[in-house]
Amino acid sequence: MWNLANEIANRHRKSSRTGEIHIFSGLLFCQDCGSSIAQAKKAFICQRYRAFGKSENGCSSHRIPYKVLYASVLASVQEVTEEARRDRDGLIEKLSGMGQKKQQAALASAKNDKARTEKRLAEIGELIRKAFEKNALGGLPDDLYNSLIDGYTRERPELTARLESVTKQIADLMQETDNATRFVELAEQCADITELDRDLLHRLIDRIEIGESYKENGIRYQQITIYFRFVGKI
């Protein structure tokens, strides 16, 4: 929590012309060019568009009214925090993927692979020791000894690399569950919210990407992608 508080405090806090820091400051980015989204009157627009317009180095406006953004983010936050309160374990499983049989099978397979690899590495170490003793005592000819040692020494680096890979795979699979648990714990603390503030947004959300709006059959659409802490898009 201390690290989280410091990260939030150090985030970009650009204020408006009135000197007020808006609650979304440091969170908004253009979905197409990656530039930050800046406040402009009662809306937000892409910084690159503001600087270069629609020129070769520019972008489209990605304009989104404050009220639309606020209402959309509030609805998303309310939905996920309510689900965290209603079905904590179910949300953790859904976010981590560990509730799916495929993910569980992958973890079990990785653990078995790790155990087999560790066992074989231990066996090779013992075989090398025994071969050395037999050769030293004259019970194993030099040519056969050299052939065995050569095979073992070629196999060992391959096994070591495999062990590192499968260990990382296990850690990654377990990390998914840890991250999901951490996010759900944060979400539980924010249940029953009726409005947004800067502290709440920065505790729950890493970034928000704004797409360019378009019209279809007279209706305006615009994609807002929210990346929540620890778990990304939900």
Phi, psi and omega in degrees: 000323179297315178298319180297317180298319180291323179296317179297318181295328183270357179292157180303129181233066181285129182264163176281181180296336179278354181091359180275136178269117182285155190293338181267001183303129180089355183251338190265132180220149178289131182290337184263313183255347178086356179292160176291155177260125186256154178283137178217103185057240183258026181213180177232144178222161180295133180296322180292321176296319179298323183276321188237359182063216180261024179290183181301325180267002185262204182203177173275170192289325185054031184296133176220127179297146180303316183297322180293314179299312182301311183296321182292314181292319179301316180298318180293317180295317179298321181295313184286324179289326177293320178294324178297322180286321185285319185215073184304306184295322180296321179291321177299316179297317182294318183286326183273337184082354183288347176282347181274140183300325181297316180293318179297320179294322179296318180294316179298318179295319180295320180294320178295319179297319179297315181298317179296319181293316178298320179297316181293322177298319178295320179297317180298318178300319180290321180294321178296318180297315181293321179297320179297316181295316180296320180293320180294328181270001177086007182272355181223117182302151183300319182295320178290320178300312181297322179295316179296312182298322180297318179295317180295318183290334175285325182286326186299312180298325178296317179293321180297317178296320179295319180297317178298318181295314183288328176295319177295320179299317179296317180298320180295317180296319179290327181296327178302317179292317179299315181296319179298318180296317180297318180294315182297324176298319176294316182297322179299325181290343184250015180295155178069022179286147178241348178209162181262147168222169186298317182298314181296315180301315184283341175283324185264334192238138175272314182199158177230124181256133183252123178272167177284140180282158177208161180247142178217120183054039177080002181252135181272130178239150176203131182273130175239115182252119182257126175256107181279158180300138174072333188239349178075218182288142175243000000 
